Amino acid sequence: MSSFKHIIIPVFLNNSGCPSGGRCVFCNQAASGGEPCRADSLETYLKKYISDIDKLNINNIEYTFEIAFYGGTFTALDFERQSEYFDAARAAVSETENAGHKKFTGFRAATRPDYIDSDILSFLKANEVKTIEIGVESFDGAVLDAAGRGYGSKTAFDAAVLIKSYGFKLSLHLMCGLIGQSRDIFKKDAETLVAIGPDYARIHPLCVIEGSKLGDMYKEKKFTPRPDTELIEETAYAMALFELNGIKVIRAGILENDNFRKEVLAGPAYANLREIAESYIHGAVYDYIREKFERGRKILISAGLEKTLNYLIGYKKINIKKNNDLFLEFKNKMLYNNERIYYILISAENNEPTYALTRPDVLKQYIIKF
Ligand code: SF4
């Protein structure tokens, strides 16, 4: 619980509602280590979760919270079962309502595009669902087929558009590295997502999970994953593209769960994947330096924030190692100029010329070269 401002309380359904016998080839929700949360134990689970938050929140700092149904296909459950979950959650929430420092803001439901229609959306609207998360994974028909998703690209596109038309907040999930999903296909997937314009996105580079169909194929040498570096580059590309288009990336990488990470047979299952991808993005700054400065001059690089400086240096100093032919000096301090903090300032040793880069400048530089 990193912040008391807004907290998402996850309720994991572990494949509940997923089409029977048709589990997607990359998926094994059971590997997360937990039992699916049943409706009859939800009230107890939530009361404990909320009470644990309050124990940490010793100063009663005001916060809002929502309850999210993840890890299955929530809207494929019949309305009666969905109602059991909503009712149990409301029973837990109603006990907290007298405590003025916290406010329940609604539900969030994760599902698949083929379990979205007008009836379902009307039902969700009537039950205080505010955000719908759709595991689209790709908009390419052949990639969806190979992943065993059981729907086509039009279904994915139409579902997203319909959700938006009902006024829900929309989160779309994309994967990279799926069977047959080349870099060009992934770039088109990312562009399609931008064209739809969801509020949020999650990017999941493929990790091969023990117990999944893909895990079996991998062990039988029928599937070879693409190198981690390629998938991190694609994750970085999508992060940059989405941010430039006002889409908030709420996750890059697999589920934040160490048990789950232990079940990964192959793929970039790094806990700090997002920071690694940021290193890749900031590697583009060195292309800019090469374009702007003569070789052999000492280049001074400053950043307004320490984390930006860390991205510039790179995960395990990757950017320094890649550019060890440049004569670089880093300044680790906040920079003020007419009260403005620069994202990155680059100059030669005699301070002429000096270039100021904004974060969008850096994101664009990475995308252009991709
Ligand atoms: S990826 Fe989503 S829809 Fe497919 S089996 Fe896993 S939880 Fe169900």
Residues whose N, C-alpha, C, O or C-beta is under 5 A from the ligand:
A	BS01	SF4	N15 C18 R23 C24 C27 G71 G72 R112 G135
